[in-house]
Amino acid sequence: MQATKTQVMESNDTLEVMDSNETIDPSDGLPQVRESRRQDNSEEGSGKIRRGLLYMLLAAVLYYFAGGYNPMEFPLNVIPPVLDIFLPLLFLGGLGMVLLAVIRRPPSAPA
């Protein structure tokens, strides 16, 4: 038979006798705190608006330089489907992202 050791713990002027097989949880005396995971839709919407505007700007700049509208020569050969299909789709995708974020944005509270 094994003899169990006992430990004496002092907390707040009281003595507690604990068995050595018990574990001490350091968070026993702390209150439970709940974390809320609420997403702020306004921040999410403004991020999508910014990203959509960035896509539109990227498509416009690439179209300007690759389309030959500037006096500098673009160092890469651009195949026509990129100019005719991909860049307008990138611009329209950015525009759609902006419009969707504006439509889904919750109304602001009156002041």
Biopython code that builds the backbone (N, CA, C, O; Angstrom):
import numpy as np
from Bio.PDB.StructureBuilder import StructureBuilder

atoms = [
    (1, "MET", "N", (0.818, -1.183, 0.000)),
    (1, "MET", "CA", (0.000, 0.000, 0.000)),
    (1, "MET", "C", (0.868, 1.255, 0.000)),
    (1, "MET", "O", (1.885, 1.323, 0.691)),
    (2, "GLN", "N", (0.449, 2.246, -0.787)),
    (2, "GLN", "CA", (1.201, 3.490, -0.845)),
    (2, "GLN", "C", (0.606, 4.490, 0.122)),
    (2, "GLN", "O", (-0.610, 4.632, 0.256)),
    (3, "ALA", "N", (1.478, 5.149, 0.763)),
    (3, "ALA", "CA", (1.022, 6.215, 1.650)),
    (3, "ALA", "C", (0.913, 7.483, 0.823)),
    (3, "ALA", "O", (1.825, 7.813, 0.065)),
    (4, "THR", "N", (-0.191, 8.191, 0.964)),
    (4, "THR", "CA", (-0.362, 9.429, 0.217)),
    (4, "THR", "C", (0.147, 10.587, 1.041)),
    (4, "THR", "O", (-0.060, 10.654, 2.252)),
    (5, "LYS", "N", (0.824, 11.508, 0.353)),
    (5, "LYS", "CA", (1.329, 12.705, 1.002)),
    (5, "LYS", "C", (0.236, 13.752, 1.004)),
    (5, "LYS", "O", (-0.606, 13.794, 0.107)),
    (6, "THR", "N", (0.255, 14.561, 1.978)),
    (6, "THR", "CA", (-0.698, 15.662, 2.011)),
    (6, "THR", "C", (0.069, 16.959, 1.980)),
    (6, "THR", "O", (1.170, 17.067, 2.520)),
    (7, "GLN", "N", (-0.518, 17.921, 1.352)),
    (7, "GLN", "CA", (0.077, 19.246, 1.255)),
    (7, "GLN", "C", (-0.857, 20.242, 1.916)),
    (7, "GLN", "O", (-2.079, 20.112, 1.849)),
    (8, "VAL", "N", (-0.279, 21.211, 2.537)),
    (8, "VAL", "CA", (-1.067, 22.249, 3.173)),
    (8, "VAL", "C", (-0.877, 23.515, 2.354)),
    (8, "VAL", "O", (0.245, 23.980, 2.156)),
    (9, "MET", "N", (-1.986, 24.065, 1.883)),
    (9, "MET", "CA", (-1.928, 25.279, 1.084)),
    (9, "MET", "C", (-2.619, 26.387, 1.851)),
    (9, "MET", "O", (-3.683, 26.190, 2.437)),
    (10, "GLU", "N", (-2.005, 27.543, 1.837)),
    (10, "GLU", "CA", (-2.576, 28.685, 2.524)),
    (10, "GLU", "C", (-3.107, 29.657, 1.485)),
    (10, "GLU", "O", (-2.362, 30.111, 0.616)),
    (11, "SER", "N", (-4.389, 29.979, 1.569)),
    (11, "SER", "CA", (-4.969, 30.945, 0.644)),
    (11, "SER", "C", (-6.019, 31.748, 1.392)),
    (11, "SER", "O", (-6.966, 31.193, 1.949)),
    (12, "ASN", "N", (-5.843, 33.033, 1.396)),
    (12, "ASN", "CA", (-6.780, 33.962, 2.022)),
    (12, "ASN", "C", (-7.066, 33.606, 3.480)),
    (12, "ASN", "O", (-8.224, 33.546, 3.895)),
    (13, "ASP", "N", (-6.029, 33.377, 4.236)),
    (13, "ASP", "CA", (-6.113, 33.101, 5.675)),
    (13, "ASP", "C", (-6.862, 31.817, 5.991)),
    (13, "ASP", "O", (-7.328, 31.650, 7.118)),
    (14, "THR", "N", (-6.995, 30.899, 5.029)),
    (14, "THR", "CA", (-7.601, 29.607, 5.326)),
    (14, "THR", "C", (-6.625, 28.528, 4.916)),
    (14, "THR", "O", (-5.849, 28.691, 3.974)),
    (15, "LEU", "N", (-6.675, 27.454, 5.616)),
    (15, "LEU", "CA", (-5.805, 26.326, 5.314)),
    (15, "LEU", "C", (-6.622, 25.236, 4.638)),
    (15, "LEU", "O", (-7.712, 24.887, 5.090)),
    (16, "GLU", "N", (-6.084, 24.710, 3.558)),
    (16, "GLU", "CA", (-6.742, 23.621, 2.863)),
    (16, "GLU", "C", (-5.780, 22.457, 2.805)),
    (16, "GLU", "O", (-4.598, 22.635, 2.508)),
    (17, "VAL", "N", (-6.270, 21.289, 3.080)),
    (17, "VAL", "CA", (-5.446, 20.095, 2.984)),
    (17, "VAL", "C", (-5.819, 19.407, 1.682)),
    (17, "VAL", "O", (-6.985, 19.100, 1.433)),
    (18, "MET", "N", (-4.800, 19.168, 0.850)),
    (18, "MET", "CA", (-5.041, 18.569, -0.461)),
    (18, "MET", "C", (-4.325, 17.240, -0.548)),
    (18, "MET", "O", (-3.244, 17.066, 0.015)),
    (19, "ASP", "N", (-4.920, 16.319, -1.246)),
    (19, "ASP", "CA", (-4.294, 15.035, -1.523)),
    (19, "ASP", "C", (-3.255, 15.243, -2.617)),
    (19, "ASP", "O", (-3.447, 16.102, -3.477)),
    (20, "SER", "N", (-2.173, 14.492, -2.613)),
    (20, "SER", "CA", (-1.118, 14.694, -3.604)),
    (20, "SER", "C", (-1.536, 14.245, -4.995)),
    (20, "SER", "O", (-0.877, 14.602, -5.972)),
    (21, "ASN", "N", (-2.602, 13.479, -5.113)),
    (21, "ASN", "CA", (-3.066, 13.039, -6.430)),
    (21, "ASN", "C", (-3.886, 14.118, -7.138)),
    (21, "ASN", "O", (-4.116, 14.044, -8.345)),
    (22, "GLU", "N", (-4.326, 15.124, -6.371)),
    (22, "GLU", "CA", (-5.111, 16.199, -6.975)),
    (22, "GLU", "C", (-4.181, 17.197, -7.658)),
    (22, "GLU", "O", (-3.057, 17.432, -7.214)),
    (23, "THR", "N", (-4.669, 17.765, -8.728)),
    (23, "THR", "CA", (-3.881, 18.792, -9.401)),
    (23, "THR", "C", (-4.429, 20.158, -9.030)),
    (23, "THR", "O", (-5.623, 20.320, -8.780)),
    (24, "ILE", "N", (-3.561, 21.110, -9.001)),
    (24, "ILE", "CA", (-3.956, 22.463, -8.659)),
    (24, "ILE", "C", (-4.183, 23.228, -9.949)),
    (24, "ILE", "O", (-3.298, 23.309, -10.800)),
    (25, "ASP", "N", (-5.370, 23.786, -10.087)),
    (25, "ASP", "CA", (-5.696, 24.584, -11.260)),
    (25, "ASP", "C", (-5.465, 26.046, -10.917)),
    (25, "ASP", "O", (-6.129, 26.579, -10.029)),
    (26, "PRO", "N", (-4.528, 26.714, -11.608)),
    (26, "PRO", "CA", (-4.229, 28.102, -11.247)),
    (26, "PRO", "C", (-5.376, 29.071, -11.523)),
    (26, "PRO", "O", (-5.388, 30.180, -10.989)),
    (27, "SER", "N", (-6.325, 28.673, -12.337)),
    (27, "SER", "CA", (-7.420, 29.590, -12.659)),
    (27, "SER", "C", (-8.636, 29.338, -11.778)),
    (27, "SER", "O", (-9.727, 29.805, -12.104)),
    (28, "ASP", "N", (-8.483, 28.611, -10.667)),
    (28, "ASP", "CA", (-9.617, 28.341, -9.789)),
    (28, "ASP", "C", (-10.216, 29.614, -9.214)),
    (28, "ASP", "O", (-11.439, 29.746, -9.154)),
    (29, "GLY", "N", (-9.398, 30.529, -8.802)),
    (29, "GLY", "CA", (-9.898, 31.726, -8.155)),
    (29, "GLY", "C", (-10.294, 32.825, -9.114)),
    (29, "GLY", "O", (-10.792, 33.863, -8.678)),
    (30, "LEU", "N", (-10.089, 32.631, -10.417)),
    (30, "LEU", "CA", (-10.386, 33.677, -11.391)),
    (30, "LEU", "C", (-11.810, 33.532, -11.922)),
    (30, "LEU", "O", (-12.282, 32.411, -12.113)),
    (31, "PRO", "N", (-12.498, 34.640, -12.162)),
    (31, "PRO", "CA", (-13.839, 34.550, -12.746)),
    (31, "PRO", "C", (-13.758, 34.144, -14.216)),
    (31, "PRO", "O", (-12.776, 34.434, -14.901)),
    (32, "GLN", "N", (-14.787, 33.480, -14.679)),
    (32, "GLN", "CA", (-14.850, 33.072, -16.078)),
    (32, "GLN", "C", (-15.194, 34.280, -16.946)),
    (32, "GLN", "O", (-16.100, 35.048, -16.624)),
    (33, "VAL", "N", (-14.475, 34.436, -18.033)),
    (33, "VAL", "CA", (-14.701, 35.552, -18.955)),
    (33, "VAL", "C", (-15.107, 34.978, -20.294)),
    (33, "VAL", "O", (-14.445, 34.085, -20.823)),
    (34, "ARG", "N", (-16.185, 35.487, -20.838)),
    (34, "ARG", "CA", (-16.645, 35.038, -22.153)),
    (34, "ARG", "C", (-16.146, 35.985, -23.218)),
    (34, "ARG", "O", (-16.197, 37.205, -23.062)),
    (35, "GLU", "N", (-15.667, 35.412, -24.299)),
    (35, "GLU", "CA", (-15.236, 36.222, -25.432)),
    (35, "GLU", "C", (-16.320, 36.176, -26.491)),
    (35, "GLU", "O", (-16.845, 35.114, -26.824)),
    (36, "SER", "N", (-16.641, 37.335, -27.005)),
    (36, "SER", "CA", (-17.619, 37.352, -28.081)),
    (36, "SER", "C", (-16.879, 37.440, -29.401)),
    (36, "SER", "O", (-15.883, 38.155, -29.509)),
    (37, "ARG", "N", (-17.347, 36.737, -30.382)),
    (37, "ARG", "CA", (-16.721, 36.705, -31.706)),
    (37, "ARG", "C", (-17.620, 37.399, -32.710)),
    (37, "ARG", "O", (-17.924, 36.833, -33.760)),
    (38, "ARG", "N", (-18.044, 38.594, -32.412)),
    (38, "ARG", "CA", (-18.908, 39.334, -33.310)),
    (38, "ARG", "C", (-18.070, 40.053, -34.353)),
    (38, "ARG", "O", (-17.117, 40.758, -34.021)),
    (39, "GLN", "N", (-18.427, 39.873, -35.599)),
    (39, "GLN", "CA", (-17.708, 40.553, -36.663)),
    (39, "GLN", "C", (-18.369, 41.898, -36.929)),
    (39, "GLN", "O", (-19.594, 42.024, -36.924)),
    (40, "ASP", "N", (-17.548, 42.871, -37.154)),
    (40, "ASP", "CA", (-18.065, 44.187, -37.498)),
    (40, "ASP", "C", (-18.225, 44.241, -39.008)),
    (40, "ASP", "O", (-17.240, 44.233, -39.746)),
    (41, "ASN", "N", (-19.468, 44.295, -39.462)),
    (41, "ASN", "CA", (-19.730, 44.262, -40.904)),
    (41, "ASN", "C", (-19.242, 45.506, -41.616)),
    (41, "ASN", "O", (-18.938, 45.454, -42.808)),
    (42, "SER", "N", (-19.159, 46.626, -40.911)),
    (42, "SER", "CA", (-18.721, 47.844, -41.583)),
    (42, "SER", "C", (-17.251, 47.750, -41.974)),
    (42, "SER", "O", (-16.866, 48.219, -43.045)),
    (43, "GLU", "N", (-16.420, 47.147, -41.113)),
    (43, "GLU", "CA", (-15.006, 46.989, -41.458)),
    (43, "GLU", "C", (-14.835, 45.989, -42.593)),
    (43, "GLU", "O", (-14.001, 46.183, -43.478)),
    (44, "GLU", "N", (-15.619, 44.929, -42.568)),
    (44, "GLU", "CA", (-15.531, 43.938, -43.639)),
    (44, "GLU", "C", (-15.964, 44.539, -44.968)),
    (44, "GLU", "O", (-15.343, 44.275, -45.998)),
    (45, "GLY", "N", (-17.018, 45.340, -44.956)),
    (45, "GLY", "CA", (-17.503, 45.970, -46.180)),
    (45, "GLY", "C", (-16.530, 46.985, -46.737)),
    (45, "GLY", "O", (-16.323, 47.060, -47.948)),
    (46, "SER", "N", (-15.926, 47.777, -45.841)),
    (46, "SER", "CA", (-14.983, 48.781, -46.335)),
    (46, "SER", "C", (-13.727, 48.127, -46.893)),
    (46, "SER", "O", (-13.116, 48.657, -47.821)),
    (47, "GLY", "N", (-13.334, 46.986, -46.344)),
    (47, "GLY", "CA", (-12.190, 46.259, -46.900)),
    (47, "GLY", "C", (-12.482, 45.728, -48.288)),
    (47, "GLY", "O", (-11.612, 45.734, -49.159)),
    (48, "LYS", "N", (-13.716, 45.265, -48.495)),
    (48, "LYS", "CA", (-14.083, 44.776, -49.824)),
    (48, "LYS", "C", (-14.203, 45.924, -50.820)),
    (48, "LYS", "O", (-13.895, 45.762, -52.001)),
    (49, "ILE", "N", (-14.645, 47.070, -50.349)),
    (49, "ILE", "CA", (-14.715, 48.236, -51.238)),
    (49, "ILE", "C", (-13.313, 48.631, -51.680)),
    (49, "ILE", "O", (-13.072, 48.889, -52.859)),
    (50, "ARG", "N", (-12.386, 48.676, -50.717)),
    (50, "ARG", "CA", (-11.006, 49.030, -51.057)),
    (50, "ARG", "C", (-10.396, 48.026, -52.023)),
    (50, "ARG", "O", (-9.714, 48.405, -52.975)),
    (51, "ARG", "N", (-10.644, 46.739, -51.775)),
    (51, "ARG", "CA", (-10.085, 45.712, -52.646)),
    (51, "ARG", "C", (-10.677, 45.805, -54.048)),
    (51, "ARG", "O", (-9.959, 45.639, -55.035)),
    (52, "GLY", "N", (-11.971, 46.069, -54.146)),
    (52, "GLY", "CA", (-12.602, 46.223, -55.453)),
    (52, "GLY", "C", (-12.064, 47.422, -56.210)),
    (52, "GLY", "O", (-11.827, 47.347, -57.416)),
    (53, "LEU", "N", (-11.869, 48.533, -55.502)),
    (53, "LEU", "CA", (-11.292, 49.718, -56.154)),
    (53, "LEU", "C", (-9.856, 49.451, -56.601)),
    (53, "LEU", "O", (-9.429, 49.936, -57.649)),
    (54, "LEU", "N", (-9.121, 48.689, -55.817)),
    (54, "LEU", "CA", (-7.754, 48.337, -56.201)),
    (54, "LEU", "C", (-7.743, 47.468, -57.459)),
    (54, "LEU", "O", (-6.895, 47.656, -58.332)),
    (55, "TYR", "N", (-8.673, 46.525, -57.559)),
    (55, "TYR", "CA", (-8.757, 45.694, -58.766)),
    (55, "TYR", "C", (-9.103, 46.552, -59.984)),
    (55, "TYR", "O", (-8.545, 46.346, -61.062)),
    (56, "MET", "N", (-10.012, 47.504, -59.824)),
    (56, "MET", "CA", (-10.381, 48.371, -60.928)),
    (56, "MET", "C", (-9.196, 49.235, -61.364)),
    (56, "MET", "O", (-8.964, 49.412, -62.559)),
    (57, "LEU", "N", (-8.451, 49.772, -60.402)),
    (57, "LEU", "CA", (-7.283, 50.589, -60.721)),
    (57, "LEU", "C", (-6.203, 49.746, -61.410)),
    (57, "LEU", "O", (-5.583, 50.192, -62.376)),
    (58, "LEU", "N", (-5.985, 48.537, -60.911)),
    (58, "LEU", "CA", (-4.991, 47.651, -61.526)),
    (58, "LEU", "C", (-5.358, 47.342, -62.971)),
    (58, "LEU", "O", (-4.497, 47.384, -63.850)),
    (59, "ALA", "N", (-6.627, 47.033, -63.228)),
    (59, "ALA", "CA", (-7.055, 46.733, -64.589)),
    (59, "ALA", "C", (-6.891, 47.951, -65.490)),
    (59, "ALA", "O", (-6.464, 47.814, -66.637)),
    (60, "ALA", "N", (-7.221, 49.140, -64.992)),
    (60, "ALA", "CA", (-7.110, 50.346, -65.808)),
    (60, "ALA", "C", (-5.651, 50.670, -66.130)),
    (60, "ALA", "O", (-5.336, 51.045, -67.259)),
    (61, "VAL", "N", (-4.765, 50.529, -65.151)),
    (61, "VAL", "CA", (-3.348, 50.829, -65.383)),
    (61, "VAL", "C", (-2.740, 49.815, -66.350)),
    (61, "VAL", "O", (-2.004, 50.191, -67.262)),
    (62, "LEU", "N", (-3.042, 48.539, -66.156)),
    (62, "LEU", "CA", (-2.519, 47.519, -67.079)),
    (62, "LEU", "C", (-3.054, 47.729, -68.487)),
    (62, "LEU", "O", (-2.316, 47.570, -69.460)),
    (63, "TYR", "N", (-4.321, 48.083, -68.605)),
    (63, "TYR", "CA", (-4.899, 48.316, -69.928)),
    (63, "TYR", "C", (-4.247, 49.525, -70.596)),
    (63, "TYR", "O", (-4.003, 49.518, -71.803)),
    (64, "TYR", "N", (-3.967, 50.559, -69.809)),
    (64, "TYR", "CA", (-3.334, 51.763, -70.360)),
    (64, "TYR", "C", (-1.936, 51.463, -70.890)),
    (64, "TYR", "O", (-1.584, 51.849, -72.005)),
    (65, "PHE", "N", (-1.146, 50.769, -70.074)),
    (65, "PHE", "CA", (0.233, 50.512, -70.496)),
    (65, "PHE", "C", (0.326, 49.417, -71.552)),
    (65, "PHE", "O", (1.116, 49.541, -72.488)),
    (66, "ALA", "N", (-0.455, 48.355, -71.430)),
    (66, "ALA", "CA", (-0.355, 47.244, -72.382)),
    (66, "ALA", "C", (-1.090, 47.544, -73.693)),
    (66, "ALA", "O", (-0.797, 46.936, -74.722)),
    (67, "GLY", "N", (-2.034, 48.470, -73.656)),
    (67, "GLY", "CA", (-2.799, 48.782, -74.856)),
    (67, "GLY", "C", (-2.104, 49.742, -75.790)),
    (67, "GLY", "O", (-2.582, 49.966, -76.902)),
    (68, "GLY", "N", (-0.996, 50.316, -75.378)),
    (68, "GLY", "CA", (-0.257, 51.222, -76.242)),
    (68, "GLY", "C", (-0.755, 52.646, -76.199)),
    (68, "GLY", "O", (-0.531, 53.398, -77.148)),
    (69, "TYR", "N", (-1.421, 53.044, -75.136)),
    (69, "TYR", "CA", (-1.949, 54.398, -75.038)),
    (69, "TYR", "C", (-0.938, 55.388, -74.457)),
    (69, "TYR", "O", (-1.241, 56.577, -74.346)),
    (70, "ASN", "N", (0.230, 54.930, -74.092)),
    (70, "ASN", "CA", (1.249, 55.818, -73.538)),
    (70, "ASN", "C", (2.441, 55.872, -74.494)),
    (70, "ASN", "O", (2.599, 54.983, -75.330)),
    (71, "PRO", "N", (3.269, 56.891, -74.381)),
    (71, "PRO", "CA", (4.408, 56.993, -75.293)),
    (71, "PRO", "C", (5.502, 55.957, -75.012)),
    (71, "PRO", "O", (6.298, 55.652, -75.900)),
    (72, "MET", "N", (5.554, 55.413, -73.794)),
    (72, "MET", "CA", (6.564, 54.387, -73.499)),
    (72, "MET", "C", (6.165, 53.066, -74.138)),
    (72, "MET", "O", (4.986, 52.794, -74.366)),
    (73, "GLU", "N", (7.159, 52.264, -74.416)),
    (73, "GLU", "CA", (6.867, 50.958, -74.989)),
    (73, "GLU", "C", (6.808, 49.928, -73.862)),
    (73, "GLU", "O", (7.698, 49.875, -73.013)),
    (74, "PHE", "N", (5.758, 49.115, -73.862)),
    (74, "PHE", "CA", (5.600, 48.079, -72.841)),
    (74, "PHE", "C", (6.612, 46.973, -73.126)),
    (74, "PHE", "O", (6.669, 46.492, -74.258)),
    (75, "PRO", "N", (7.418, 46.548, -72.139)),
    (75, "PRO", "CA", (8.511, 45.614, -72.418)),
    (75, "PRO", "C", (8.064, 44.187, -72.759)),
    (75, "PRO", "O", (8.860, 43.406, -73.279)),
    (76, "LEU", "N", (6.827, 43.842, -72.479)),
    (76, "LEU", "CA", (6.347, 42.485, -72.750)),
    (76, "LEU", "C", (5.341, 42.505, -73.888)),
    (76, "LEU", "O", (4.602, 43.472, -74.074)),
    (77, "ASN", "N", (5.330, 41.417, -74.643)),
    (77, "ASN", "CA", (4.294, 41.269, -75.662)),
    (77, "ASN", "C", (3.038, 40.743, -74.985)),
    (77, "ASN", "O", (3.071, 39.718, -74.304)),
    (78, "VAL", "N", (1.941, 41.443, -75.175)),
    (78, "VAL", "CA", (0.688, 41.057, -74.541)),
    (78, "VAL", "C", (-0.201, 40.443, -75.607)),
    (78, "VAL", "O", (-0.436, 41.030, -76.663)),
    (79, "ILE", "N", (-0.692, 39.245, -75.305)),
    (79, "ILE", "CA", (-1.568, 38.583, -76.275)),
    (79, "ILE", "C", (-2.941, 39.263, -76.239)),
    (79, "ILE", "O", (-3.393, 39.704, -75.183)),
    (80, "PRO", "N", (-3.589, 39.341, -77.384)),
    (80, "PRO", "CA", (-4.863, 40.080, -77.465)),
    (80, "PRO", "C", (-5.971, 39.585, -76.527)),
    (80, "PRO", "O", (-6.736, 40.418, -76.040)),
    (81, "PRO", "N", (-6.108, 38.281, -76.242)),
    (81, "PRO", "CA", (-7.185, 37.897, -75.307)),
    (81, "PRO", "C", (-7.032, 38.514, -73.917)),
    (81, "PRO", "O", (-8.018, 38.718, -73.210)),
    (82, "VAL", "N", (-5.799, 38.807, -73.536)),
    (82, "VAL", "CA", (-5.606, 39.448, -72.231)),
    (82, "VAL", "C", (-6.207, 40.850, -72.253)),
    (82, "VAL", "O", (-6.892, 41.256, -71.314)),
    (83, "LEU", "N", (-5.945, 41.587, -73.335)),
    (83, "LEU", "CA", (-6.491, 42.946, -73.436)),
    (83, "LEU", "C", (-7.992, 42.949, -73.681)),
    (83, "LEU", "O", (-8.705, 43.824, -73.191)),
    (84, "ASP", "N", (-8.465, 41.975, -74.435)),
    (84, "ASP", "CA", (-9.875, 41.982, -74.820)),
    (84, "ASP", "C", (-10.791, 41.315, -73.799)),
    (84, "ASP", "O", (-11.963, 41.678, -73.693)),
    (85, "ILE", "N", (-10.271, 40.343, -73.044)),
    (85, "ILE", "CA", (-11.140, 39.568, -72.144)),
    (85, "ILE", "C", (-10.741, 39.735, -70.676)),
    (85, "ILE", "O", (-11.573, 40.104, -69.848)),
    (86, "PHE", "N", (-9.483, 39.469, -70.352)),
    (86, "PHE", "CA", (-9.079, 39.394, -68.953)),
    (86, "PHE", "C", (-9.138, 40.744, -68.232)),
    (86, "PHE", "O", (-9.703, 40.839, -67.142)),
    (87, "LEU", "N", (-8.571, 41.764, -68.821)),
    (87, "LEU", "CA", (-8.554, 43.063, -68.138)),
    (87, "LEU", "C", (-9.943, 43.677, -67.972)),
    (87, "LEU", "O", (-10.219, 44.227, -66.906)),
    (88, "PRO", "N", (-10.840, 43.613, -68.973)),
    (88, "PRO", "CA", (-12.210, 44.087, -68.710)),
    (88, "PRO", "C", (-12.937, 43.253, -67.646)),
    (88, "PRO", "O", (-13.731, 43.788, -66.873)),
    (89, "LEU", "N", (-12.661, 41.940, -67.610)),
    (89, "LEU", "CA", (-13.273, 41.116, -66.563)),
    (89, "LEU", "C", (-12.740, 41.483, -65.183)),
    (89, "LEU", "O", (-13.496, 41.490, -64.211)),
    (90, "LEU", "N", (-11.455, 41.784, -65.086)),
    (90, "LEU", "CA", (-10.879, 42.215, -63.819)),
    (90, "LEU", "C", (-11.504, 43.531, -63.369)),
    (90, "LEU", "O", (-11.818, 43.700, -62.190)),
    (91, "PHE", "N", (-11.685, 44.455, -64.294)),
    (91, "PHE", "CA", (-12.315, 45.739, -63.965)),
    (91, "PHE", "C", (-13.766, 45.540, -63.527)),
    (91, "PHE", "O", (-14.197, 46.098, -62.517)),
    (92, "LEU", "N", (-14.514, 44.747, -64.287)),
    (92, "LEU", "CA", (-15.921, 44.518, -63.935)),
    (92, "LEU", "C", (-16.064, 43.723, -62.639)),
    (92, "LEU", "O", (-17.012, 43.934, -61.883)),
    (93, "GLY", "N", (-15.127, 42.813, -62.381)),
    (93, "GLY", "CA", (-15.151, 42.082, -61.113)),
    (93, "GLY", "C", (-14.918, 43.015, -59.933)),
    (93, "GLY", "O", (-15.581, 42.892, -58.904)),
    (94, "GLY", "N", (-13.987, 43.939, -60.076)),
    (94, "GLY", "CA", (-13.765, 44.933, -59.025)),
    (94, "GLY", "C", (-14.971, 45.825, -58.829)),
    (94, "GLY", "O", (-15.335, 46.142, -57.696)),
    (95, "LEU", "N", (-15.597, 46.234, -59.928)),
    (95, "LEU", "CA", (-16.795, 47.061, -59.844)),
    (95, "LEU", "C", (-17.923, 46.296, -59.149)),
    (95, "LEU", "O", (-18.640, 46.855, -58.319)),
    (96, "GLY", "N", (-18.072, 45.033, -59.488)),
    (96, "GLY", "CA", (-19.092, 44.208, -58.833)),
    (96, "GLY", "C", (-18.827, 44.040, -57.347)),
    (96, "GLY", "O", (-19.761, 44.043, -56.545)),
    (97, "MET", "N", (-17.566, 43.894, -56.976)),
    (97, "MET", "CA", (-17.223, 43.761, -55.568)),
    (97, "MET", "C", (-17.559, 45.041, -54.803)),
    (97, "MET", "O", (-18.064, 44.983, -53.682)),
    (98, "VAL", "N", (-17.279, 46.193, -55.409)),
    (98, "VAL", "CA", (-17.601, 47.472, -54.771)),
    (98, "VAL", "C", (-19.111, 47.614, -54.613)),
    (98, "VAL", "O", (-19.593, 47.961, -53.534)),
    (99, "LEU", "N", (-19.855, 47.349, -55.677)),
    (99, "LEU", "CA", (-21.311, 47.499, -55.613)),
    (99, "LEU", "C", (-21.936, 46.551, -54.602)),
    (99, "LEU", "O", (-22.851, 46.941, -53.877)),
    (100, "LEU", "N", (-21.461, 45.317, -54.541)),
    (100, "LEU", "CA", (-21.996, 44.349, -53.585)),
    (100, "LEU", "C", (-21.715, 44.779, -52.150)),
    (100, "LEU", "O", (-22.576, 44.646, -51.280)),
    (101, "ALA", "N", (-20.516, 45.294, -51.902)),
    (101, "ALA", "CA", (-20.181, 45.747, -50.548)),
    (101, "ALA", "C", (-21.007, 46.966, -50.156)),
    (101, "ALA", "O", (-21.385, 47.105, -48.992)),
    (102, "VAL", "N", (-21.293, 47.853, -51.111)),
    (102, "VAL", "CA", (-22.105, 49.033, -50.808)),
    (102, "VAL", "C", (-23.547, 48.618, -50.535)),
    (102, "VAL", "O", (-24.180, 49.150, -49.623)),
    (103, "ILE", "N", (-24.067, 47.682, -51.307)),
    (103, "ILE", "CA", (-25.449, 47.227, -51.116)),
    (103, "ILE", "C", (-25.595, 46.480, -49.799)),
    (103, "ILE", "O", (-26.596, 46.656, -49.105)),
    (104, "ARG", "N", (-24.633, 45.662, -49.442)),
    (104, "ARG", "CA", (-24.728, 44.840, -48.228)),
    (104, "ARG", "C", (-24.326, 45.596, -46.971)),
    (104, "ARG", "O", (-24.459, 45.055, -45.873)),
    (105, "ARG", "N", (-23.844, 46.811, -47.089)),
    (105, "ARG", "CA", (-23.429, 47.593, -45.920)),
    (105, "ARG", "C", (-24.664, 47.928, -45.078)),
    (105, "ARG", "O", (-25.671, 48.389, -45.615)),
    (106, "PRO", "N", (-24.592, 47.700, -43.768)),
    (106, "PRO", "CA", (-25.744, 48.030, -42.931)),
    (106, "PRO", "C", (-25.932, 49.533, -42.844)),
    (106, "PRO", "O", (-24.961, 50.285, -42.938)),
    (107, "PRO", "N", (-27.166, 49.981, -42.667)),
    (107, "PRO", "CA", (-27.389, 51.424, -42.575)),
    (107, "PRO", "C", (-26.749, 51.974, -41.306)),
    (107, "PRO", "O", (-26.747, 51.313, -40.267)),
    (108, "SER", "N", (-26.216, 53.163, -41.393)),
    (108, "SER", "CA", (-25.562, 53.757, -40.233)),
    (108, "SER", "C", (-26.617, 54.282, -39.277)),
    (108, "SER", "O", (-27.713, 54.663, -39.686)),
    (109, "ALA", "N", (-26.272, 54.296, -38.001)),
    (109, "ALA", "CA", (-27.200, 54.769, -36.987)),
    (109, "ALA", "C", (-27.356, 56.281, -37.080)),
    (109, "ALA", "O", (-26.382, 56.987, -37.342)),
    (110, "PRO", "N", (-28.572, 56.787, -36.866)),
    (110, "PRO", "CA", (-28.739, 58.252, -36.924)),
    (110, "PRO", "C", (-28.013, 58.913, -35.770)),
    (110, "PRO", "O", (-27.896, 58.345, -34.685)),
    (111, "ALA", "N", (-27.531, 60.113, -36.016)),
    (111, "ALA", "CA", (-26.763, 60.840, -34.990)),
    (111, "ALA", "C", (-27.649, 61.490, -33.970)),
    (111, "ALA", "O", (-27.157, 62.136, -33.046)),
]
sb = StructureBuilder()
sb.init_structure("model")
sb.init_model(0)
sb.init_chain("A")
sb.init_seg("    ")
for serial, (resi, resn, name, xyz) in enumerate(atoms, 1):
    if name == "N":
        sb.init_residue(resn, " ", resi, " ")
    sb.init_atom(name, np.array(xyz, "f"), 0.0, 1.0, " ", f" {name:<3s}", serial, name[0])
structure = sb.get_structure()
